[in-house]
Amino acid sequence: MTLVRAIHLEQWSNTNEARDSLGELLRRLLHAGIPLPVIRKIHFLADEANQISGWDGILECKSNINWIPDGTSVWELGTGARQGGKSGK
């Protein structure tokens, strides 16, 4: 099995594929990390829909996992070198 390394993610982040599929990837990771019964709402934009104004993701769940917030959280996603560009607006 091939491991994903930080350099692979960095290279991928500069592609159009990353921009279009990051929301779907995050949605899949969240579904893999928390049981379905504790998810009250999960909505992450992908493909052309990620160009719509507003939050890129909304998650409402019961979580005791460090990287998945408990309660309601809103997400702003971005790829490439301009970190903080979208969330700083």
Long-range contacts (C-beta under 8 A, 24 or more apart in sequence): 13-79, 13-80, 14-79, 14-80, 14-81, 15-79, 18-79, 18-80, 19-50, 19-79, 19-80, 20-46, 20-47, 20-48, 20-50, 21-46, 21-47, 22-46, 22-50, 22-77, 22-79, 23-49, 23-50, 23-56, 23-57, 23-77, 26-57, 26-75, 26-77, 27-57, 30-59, 30-61, 30-68, 33-65, 33-67, 33-68, 34-61, 34-63, 34-65, 34-68, 38-62, 38-63, 41-72, 44-75, 44-77, 50-77
